[in-house]
Every structure is written in C-alpha cells, then in structure tokens.
C-alpha cells in the first residue's frame, strides 16, 4: 500500500497507475490530502492496512537483500519482539543506519559513515542485537503492538517520532531488534544531501526538540544495552 501525500509530478501518478495495472490484487494507493506529518501518515496507513504485521518503508529506499521480508517477518513473529529494524546504506556503501543509541541529549545512529566492509567495535555493526530504537525508514512491527501504544505520537511531526515509538514498544516489555541480515539503500541521506540535512536539522520545530528532551530517564541514563562511555558515532 502506497500512502500518497500531495505529490505534484505527473510521472508519480503514472507510476502508480502502472503498478496497479501490473499488480491489481496486491497494490493500492491511499491518499492523505493534508499537511506532511510523518506520524499522522503512519497512523493513517496502519488504519488502512489489512495485515497483522506492518512494514513502514520510505519511498527513497532500494532493497538489496532478496529475502528481506522473510527475514524481518521471521524475527517479528517471535512473541517477545515488537519491532525489527535493518541496516541501511548510503549510495557509497557506507553505513547510514545500524541501529540507534539513546543517551545524553539526543538519539543517534550507531556506526554511521562506517565503511560497509568494516564490522565496527566488537562487530556490533554486523551483529543482530536488541536496541532501544531503530529508524522507521524500514521498520516492521506487529499490528497489535502498534495499536497497544496508540501508534505514532502525532505531535512529533518530523523528527524523533520513530524513536518515541520504539521506546513505547519497549515499555510494553517487547524487544526492538536490529538485524544486519537485511540491507537497503537509503537515498534521502545520500552524500549530496548530508550537508543539507545538517542545516535542516536546525529547522525542526522546537516542540519536537522539547519532546525529545523530555523523554526523562531514558535520555538521562542512556539505553541499558549500551556502555555509557560510548558515543553514537
């Protein structure tokens, strides 16, 4: 299911039509004709979806691993798992996301910019592990878990909403699992846009920043699975 949010390029809609013609029983487009709010988009998509498992996937990703869905579903189907996240790469094959650590005043991607063929400290980049959070650029979760926590917090319009969701799932007593066995390219964070993203980070609504800073004990104490002397980078 594609959530369409105010696209203007005619080629986009031509692409939608071609997908529906080729896969009439499996592809559909639902329109969210309101402001961009990532949390509202995810909640709207969950309401419209029909499955017991929800895969949140950005439109600027490209799948590398052929059996990616099977691997993610195999983990997410465990009774103790609420979320599964994966390894995301920049187009130059360096790490964009290998899990998220939380501590200090913010949350950051682990092993960011590390070359793909480097395993990182104690091979953490290349190890399946439980974490406090993963990015929602590619995230699988159980529907019943999603509904149990009320989905995404809609006050978080752009940033930190996926972190907040992961923390809510952990409060249920369910695990957030990162697996490097699934890989995708994430083009939004390409080399050409890294400088732009750094400047845009300062434009995030202050309400989002304040909410992130108000996450209380998790931010003050850091995640229980990360040695407190480590930094996210």
C-alpha positions as a printed NumPy array, in Angstrom:
array([[  0.   ,   0.   ,   0.   ],
       [  1.285,   3.431,  -1.003],
       [  0.353,   6.473,   1.051],
       [  0.158,   9.406,  -1.368],
       [  0.771,  12.788,   0.253],
       [  0.4  ,  15.798,  -2.051],
       [  2.676,  14.728,  -4.898],
       [  2.644,  17.053,  -7.93 ],
       [  4.78 ,  15.307, -10.543],
       [  2.58 ,  13.631, -13.181],
       [  5.169,  10.864, -13.547],
       [  4.453,   9.826,  -9.97 ],
       [  0.805,   9.167, -10.758],
       [  1.697,   7.426, -13.996],
       [  3.905,   5.135, -11.938],
       [  1.049,   4.444,  -9.521],
       [ -1.223,   3.533, -12.434],
       [  1.36 ,   1.173, -13.905],
       [  1.812,  -0.587, -10.568],
       [ -1.922,  -1.059, -10.143],
       [ -2.271,  -2.424, -13.674],
       [  0.562,  -4.899, -13.132],
       [ -0.459,  -5.908,  -9.595],
       [ -4.198,  -5.209,  -9.289],
       [ -4.737,  -7.519,  -6.329],
       [ -1.711,  -6.519,  -4.259],
       [ -1.05 ,  -2.789,  -4.856],
       [ -3.307,   0.074,  -3.85 ],
       [ -2.857,   3.79 ,  -3.298],
       [ -4.427,   5.618,  -0.376],
       [ -4.377,   9.416,  -0.36 ],
       [ -3.582,  11.601,   2.647],
       [ -4.543,  15.065,   1.382],
       [ -3.383,  17.028,   4.392],
       [ -0.135,  18.511,   5.668],
       [  3.023,  16.437,   5.848],
       [  3.124,  14.859,   9.27 ],
       [  5.067,  11.607,   9.358],
       [  3.307,  10.344,  12.458],
       [ -0.154,  11.011,  11.039],
       [  0.848,   9.328,   7.779],
       [  1.956,   6.199,   9.613],
       [ -1.196,   6.097,  11.729],
       [ -3.371,   6.61 ,   8.655],
       [ -1.521,   3.838,   6.835],
       [ -1.962,   1.461,   9.76 ],
       [ -5.705,   2.119,   9.78 ],
       [ -5.96 ,   1.385,   6.057],
       [ -3.688,  -1.68 ,   6.098],
       [ -5.155,  -5.168,   6.457],
       [ -2.319,  -7.344,   7.784],
       [ -1.274,  -8.453,  11.233],
       [  2.212,  -7.053,  10.606],
       [  3.018,  -3.525,   9.45 ],
       [  6.078,  -2.698,   7.352],
       [  6.934,   1.003,   7.37 ],
       [  9.079,   1.806,   4.343],
       [ 10.28 ,   5.135,   2.97 ],
       [  9.835,   5.856,  -0.721],
       [ 13.522,   6.685,  -1.088],
       [ 14.861,   3.207,  -0.351],
       [ 16.058,   0.364,  -2.558],
       [ 16.067,  -3.245,  -1.418],
       [ 19.388,  -5.121,  -1.572],
       [ 18.548,  -8.367,   0.245],
       [ 16.284, -10.637,  -1.87 ],
       [ 14.537, -12.366,   1.069],
       [ 14.292,  -9.236,   3.182],
       [ 10.619,  -9.621,   4.091],
       [ 11.027, -13.246,   5.131],
       [ 13.965, -12.396,   7.414],
       [ 12.165,  -9.466,   9.034],
       [  8.939, -11.401,   9.489],
       [ 10.785, -14.356,  10.987],
       [ 12.118, -12.094,  13.733],
       [  8.983, -10.014,  14.225],
       [  6.853, -13.159,  14.618],
       [  8.67 , -14.002,  17.858],
       [  6.398, -13.396,  20.842],
       [  8.979, -11.265,  22.604],
       [  9.706,  -8.956,  19.621],
       [  7.708,  -5.82 ,  18.848],
       [  9.915,  -4.12 ,  16.236],
       [ 12.528,  -5.156,  13.686],
       [ 14.908,  -2.674,  12.035],
       [ 17.574,  -3.234,   9.394],
       [ 20.899,  -1.993,   8.068],
       [ 20.659,   0.997,   5.741],
       [ 23.458,   2.138,   3.466],
       [ 24.366,   5.39 ,   1.767],
       [ 24.786,   5.088,  -2.018],
       [ 28.566,   4.987,  -1.491],
       [ 28.146,   1.794,   0.594],
       [ 28.893,   3.39 ,   3.939],
       [ 26.564,   2.89 ,   6.904],
       [ 23.6  ,   5.208,   7.28 ],
       [ 21.824,   3.212,   9.979],
       [ 22.833,   0.196,  12.052],
       [ 20.526,   0.834,  14.972],
       [ 20.025,   3.811,  17.258],
       [ 21.544,   4.594,  20.631],
       [ 19.943,   6.938,  23.13 ],
       [ 21.73 ,   8.963,  25.764],
       [ 22.933,  12.407,  26.703],
       [ 20.678,  14.917,  24.972],
       [ 19.735,  13.092,  21.817],
       [ 19.479,   9.863,  19.826],
       [ 21.968,   8.915,  17.121],
       [ 22.61 ,   6.244,  14.533],
       [ 25.221,   3.695,  15.515],
       [ 28.243,   3.187,  13.242],
       [ 27.134,   5.974,  10.905],
       [ 29.537,   6.541,   7.965],
       [ 31.455,   3.345,   8.728],
       [ 32.518,   1.518,   5.538],
       [ 30.221,  -1.384,   4.749],
       [ 33.035,  -3.937,   4.98 ],
       [ 34.055,  -2.782,   8.477],
       [ 32.363,  -4.619,  11.328],
       [ 32.855,  -1.912,  13.924],
       [ 33.661,  -2.254,  17.611],
       [ 33.209,  -5.886,  18.655],
       [ 31.445,  -6.424,  15.299],
       [ 28.373,  -4.568,  16.579],
       [ 27.605,  -3.205,  13.119],
       [ 27.383,  -6.745,  11.767],
       [ 25.619,  -8.372,  14.724],
       [ 21.924,  -8.982,  15.289],
       [ 21.097,  -7.379,  18.627],
       [ 18.453,  -5.806,  20.853],
       [ 18.483,  -1.997,  20.914],
       [ 16.44 ,   0.844,  22.299],
       [ 15.424,   2.095,  18.865],
       [ 15.732,   1.779,  15.097],
       [ 14.754,   4.099,  12.282],
       [ 11.295,   3.899,  10.702],
       [ 12.76 ,   4.267,   7.197],
       [ 12.421,   0.475,   7.15 ],
       [ 10.697,  -0.947,  10.214],
       [  8.414,  -3.93 ,  10.805],
       [  6.091,  -4.094,  13.785],
       [  3.135,  -6.123,  14.964],
       [ -0.258,  -4.519,  14.45 ],
       [ -1.384,  -5.413,  17.967],
       [  1.752,  -3.783,  19.398],
       [  1.184,  -0.698,  17.255],
       [ -2.386,  -0.394,  18.47 ],
       [ -1.46 ,  -1.124,  22.089],
       [  0.692,   2.013,  22.288],
       [ -1.608,   4.204,  20.204],
       [  0.655,   4.22 ,  17.151],
       [  2.922,   7.174,  16.484],
       [  2.762,  10.334,  18.582],
       [  1.26 ,  12.877,  16.186],
       [  2.756,  15.882,  17.982],
       [  6.093,  14.671,  16.606],
       [  5.599,  15.763,  13.032],
       [  9.062,  15.263,  11.517],
       [ 11.773,  14.087,  13.873],
       [ 12.077,  11.633,  16.776],
       [  8.685,  10.023,  16.145],
       [ 10.261,   6.656,  15.35 ],
       [ 12.454,   6.864,  18.456],
       [  9.418,   7.676,  20.553],
       [  7.505,   4.734,  19.046],
       [ 10.336,   2.314,  19.779],
       [ 10.524,   3.477,  23.385],
       [  6.789,   2.975,  23.797],
       [  7.106,  -0.565,  22.458],
       [  9.935,  -1.28 ,  24.888],
       [  7.715,  -0.063,  27.712],
       [  5.352,  -2.884,  26.758],
       [  8.176,  -5.295,  27.533],
       [  8.761,  -6.137,  23.875],
       [ 12.133,  -6.127,  22.135],
       [ 13.419,  -3.835,  19.406],
       [ 15.702,  -5.952,  17.205],
       [ 18.29 ,  -4.715,  14.711],
       [ 19.387,  -7.186,  12.04 ],
       [ 22.226,  -6.662,   9.546],
       [ 20.931,  -9.643,   7.581],
       [ 18.623,  -7.246,   5.722],
       [ 20.111,  -4.33 ,   3.799],
       [ 18.625,  -1.464,   1.816],
       [ 19.986,   1.693,   0.264],
       [ 18.531,   4.887,   1.723],
       [ 18.864,   7.673,  -0.815],
       [ 17.432,  10.526,   1.247],
       [ 20.701,  10.612,   3.148],
       [ 22.953,  10.47 ,   0.072],
       [ 26.312,  12.179,   0.038],
       [ 24.882,  15.128,  -1.859],
       [ 22.313,  15.792,   0.865],
       [ 24.347,  15.318,   4.053],
       [ 25.275,  18.991,   4.288],
       [ 21.681,  19.985,   3.538],
       [ 20.389,  17.672,   6.244],
       [ 22.724,  19.148,   8.832],
       [ 21.371,  22.62 ,   8.092],
       [ 17.764,  21.4  ,   8.07 ],
       [ 18.241,  19.778,  11.461],
       [ 18.17 ,  23.244,  12.993],
       [ 14.771,  23.888,  11.425],
       [ 12.987,  21.046,  13.252],
       [ 10.056,  22.526,  15.206],
       [ 11.049,  23.313,  18.76 ],
       [  8.125,  21.241,  20.036],
       [  9.803,  18.133,  18.62 ],
       [ 13.092,  19.002,  20.284],
       [ 11.424,  19.735,  23.592],
       [  9.566,  16.414,  23.457],
       [ 12.812,  14.584,  22.75 ],
       [ 14.471,  16.3  ,  25.676],
       [ 11.532,  15.405,  27.922],
       [ 11.903,  11.656,  27.49 ],
       [ 13.16 ,  11.591,  31.018],
       [ 15.122,   8.68 ,  32.397],
       [ 15.938,   7.164,  29.022],
       [ 17.827,  10.261,  27.942],
       [ 19.408,  10.9  ,  31.307],
       [ 20.549,   7.332,  31.85 ],
       [ 21.005,   6.128,  28.278],
       [ 19.835,   2.814,  26.924],
       [ 20.529,  -0.179,  29.182],
       [ 22.233,  -2.132,  26.375],
       [ 24.917,   0.451,  25.557],
       [ 28.065,   1.102,  27.581],
       [ 27.633,   4.713,  28.786],
       [ 31.138,   5.77 ,  27.658],
       [ 30.237,   5.098,  24.001],
       [ 29.079,   7.865,  21.72 ],
       [ 26.551,   7.231,  18.927],
       [ 29.234,   7.796,  16.289]])
